Every structure is written in structure tokens, then in C-alpha cells.
């Protein structure tokens, strides 16, 4: 970031520099505090994907007039045709980065509530990777008969899983201003 701005200031490069933030690049603890202070004065063209992200960038110190929100589309990946009748087993797809911000640590409470309601006719396929992948698998071992952990998969493989899905979970524990569909594109 800052190197590009310094090169521009020395007239070694020209044109507009666009700084793009996707979410994790400024919400994780290692990026808090003064991490971005050295580029704030230079960042004149900033793009982020949600209104929530825009507000966080303003809190960090970026000028609100320099920030544009451009939501990430789903490209119809999740437009699978639903079964014509209710399936015997409901396939649920959970595509995520396994980090706390995506809510993977609260899944156990949801599954326990399903069990309390005597609802066991589901299978959840988890696709993705991250620092909490193994911890999540361990935390959910009591529900293993209903769960499938696939790890990271390619975009074509994810699209194939959408085709067999009855419910798609767009994970997150914070409001993304009605743009939850970009969560599944982050894998």
C-alpha cells in the first residue's frame, strides 16, 4: 500500500491508485490500531464490498468521501433449482472461512436446538478452511452423523454442491447491510 503511494509521490508512477478492502484485511486483530495509519493520508480511491466495511474504514480514519461500496455479486452460483417436493433429508450448504467472525463457534448451539426440536433429517456440508476448521470439527463431533467437512474446494466444486442444496447458510456474526451473498464467495 504505502510503497505505491510513495512511488506516486516521487512521480515514478502515475495514474489513480485504488485501494480495495474485502473485510478480513481490516477486521482481524492484527490489523487494528495504527496498522493503516501510514496510508490513510494517501488513500483517495477506496473500494469496499459492504456498508458495514465502509463504516469500519471510517472508524479506522479513512475519509468517508474517498470510499465507494461495490457489492460482490454471486454470479448465479446459488441459483440451484429446489426439489419439487420436500426432500427426506434437507441438504444444507455452509461455505465459509473458519474464523470467529463467520460464526462457526455458534453452530453447535444451533444444532443442539435442532436436536431439542427432534429434527434430525438434515445434512450440513461445510466447505472452507481457516484457523478454526479443526476446532469446529471437534466441537461438533456429537453431530457427526449429520455433518460433512470437505475443507477448501474449487469454485466449480462449490457450484456442484449448490445444485444439491436445499438451504444455503451465509455465515457471519455482523450485519453486512443485506449483502450476505458475498460470504460464500470468499472461499
C-alpha positions in Angstrom: 0.0 0.0 0.0 2.3 2.8 1.2 5.1 1.9 -1.2 2.8 2.5 -4.2 1.7 5.9 -2.8 5.3 6.9 -2.1 6.3 5.9 -5.7 3.4 8.1 -7.0 4.5 11.0 -4.8 8.0 10.7 -6.3 6.5 10.7 -9.8 7.8 7.2 -10.5 4.3 6.0 -11.3 1.2 7.9 -12.4 -2.5 7.4 -12.5 -5.1 6.6 -9.9 -4.3 4.1 -7.2 -7.3 2.2 -5.9 -7.1 0.6 -2.5 -9.5 -2.4 -2.1 -10.6 -3.8 1.2 -12.5 -7.1 1.3 -13.2 -7.4 5.1 -10.6 -9.6 6.8 -7.8 -7.2 5.8 -9.0 -4.6 8.4 -11.2 -6.5 10.8 -8.8 -9.0 12.3 -7.0 -8.1 15.5 -3.5 -7.8 13.8 -4.9 -5.0 11.6 -6.4 -2.9 14.4 -4.9 0.2 16.0 -2.4 2.1 13.8 -1.8 -0.6 11.2 -3.2 1.5 8.3 -2.2 5.0 9.6 0.7 5.3 7.1 -1.6 5.0 4.1 -4.6 7.0 5.3 -3.3 10.4 4.1 -2.7 9.0 0.6 -5.8 6.8 0.1 -8.1 8.8 -2.2 -9.8 6.0 -4.1 -11.0 3.2 -1.8 -13.4 0.3 -2.6 -15.0 -2.0 -0.1 -17.8 -4.5 -0.5 -20.4 -3.6 2.2 -21.7 -0.6 4.0 -20.5 -2.3 7.2 -17.0 -2.3 5.8 -17.3 1.4 4.9 -18.3 2.3 8.4 -15.3 0.3 9.8 -12.9 2.0 7.5 -14.2 5.4 8.6 -13.7 4.4 12.2 -10.1 3.5 11.4 -9.6 7.0 10.0 -10.2 6.9 6.2 -12.0 9.8 4.7 -15.7 8.9 4.0 -15.7 10.9 0.8 -12.9 8.6 -0.6 -14.8 5.3 0.0 -17.0 3.6 -2.5 -19.1 0.5 -1.8 -19.3 -2.0 -4.6 -21.1 -5.2 -3.5 -19.8 -8.5 -4.8 -22.3 -10.4 -6.9 -22.9 -14.1 -6.7 -22.8 -14.8 -10.5 -25.8 -17.1 -10.1 -23.7 -19.8 -8.3 -26.5 -20.3 -5.8 -29.4 -20.4 -8.3 -29.9 -24.2 -7.9 -33.4 -25.4 -8.7 -35.1 -26.5 -5.5 -36.6 -30.0 -5.4 -40.3 -30.2 -6.5 -41.2 -31.9 -3.2 -39.8 -31.7 0.3 -36.7 -34.0 0.5 -36.4 -36.7 3.1 -33.1 -35.2 4.1 -32.5 -31.5 3.9 -29.1 -30.7 2.4 -27.6 -27.5 3.9 -24.5 -25.9 2.5 -22.3 -23.8 4.7 -19.4 -22.1 2.8 -17.1 -20.1 4.9 -13.7 -19.2 6.2 -13.5 -21.0 9.6 -12.9 -17.9 11.7 -14.8 -16.5 14.7 -16.2 -13.6 12.7 -18.1 -16.0 10.5 -20.0 -17.5 13.5 -18.6 -21.1 13.2 -18.4 -21.3 17.0 -22.1 -20.8 17.4 -23.1 -23.6 15.1 -23.1 -26.1 18.0 -25.9 -24.1 19.7 -28.0 -24.2 16.5 -27.5 -27.9 16.1 -28.4 -28.5 19.7 -31.6 -26.5 19.2 -32.5 -28.7 16.2 -31.9 -31.8 18.3 -34.1 -30.3 21.1 -36.9 -30.0 18.5 -36.4 -33.6 17.4 -35.3 -32.6 14.0 -32.6 -34.9 12.7 -33.4 -35.0 8.9 -30.6 -32.8 7.7 -27.1 -33.0 6.4 -24.8 -30.0 6.6 -21.8 -29.8 4.2 -19.1 -27.4 5.4 -16.8 -26.1 2.7 -13.9 -23.8 3.5 -10.8 -23.6 5.6 -9.3 -21.4 8.3 -7.8 -21.3 11.8 -10.9 -22.8 13.4 -11.5 -25.6 11.0 -10.2 -28.5 13.2 -11.7 -26.8 16.4 -15.1 -26.6 14.7 -15.0 -30.3 13.7 -14.1 -31.3 17.2 -16.7 -29.0 18.7 -19.4 -30.6 16.5 -18.4 -34.3 16.9 -21.7 -35.1 18.7 -23.5 -34.3 15.5 -21.0 -36.0 13.1 -23.7 -38.3 11.5 -25.3 -35.1 10.1 -22.2 -33.3 9.1 -19.7 -33.4 6.2 -16.5 -31.3 6.4 -14.9 -31.0 2.9 -12.3 -28.3 3.5 -11.3 -25.9 0.8 -12.8 -26.6 -2.7 -12.6 -25.1 -6.1 -15.3 -22.8 -7.5 -16.6 -25.5 -9.9 -16.9 -28.0 -7.0 -18.8 -25.4 -4.9 -21.2 -24.8 -7.7 -21.9 -28.5 -7.9 -22.7 -28.6 -4.2 -25.1 -25.7 -4.7 -27.1 -27.9 -7.1 -27.8 -30.5 -4.3 -28.5 -27.8 -1.7 -31.9 -27.0 -0.2 -30.7 -24.3 2.2 -27.5 -22.2 1.9 -26.1 -20.6 5.0 -24.3 -17.2 4.5 -22.3 -17.1 7.7 -21.4 -14.0 9.7 -22.0 -12.6 13.1 -22.1 -9.0 11.9 -24.6 -7.2 9.7 -23.3 -6.9 6.1 -26.0 -4.5 5.1 -28.1 -7.0 3.3 -25.2 -8.3 1.1 -24.7 -11.7 2.8 -24.3 -13.5 -0.5 -20.7 -12.3 -0.8 -19.8 -14.5 2.2 -20.0 -17.7 0.1 -17.6 -16.2 -2.5 -14.7 -15.9 -0.1 -13.5 -19.5 -0.1 
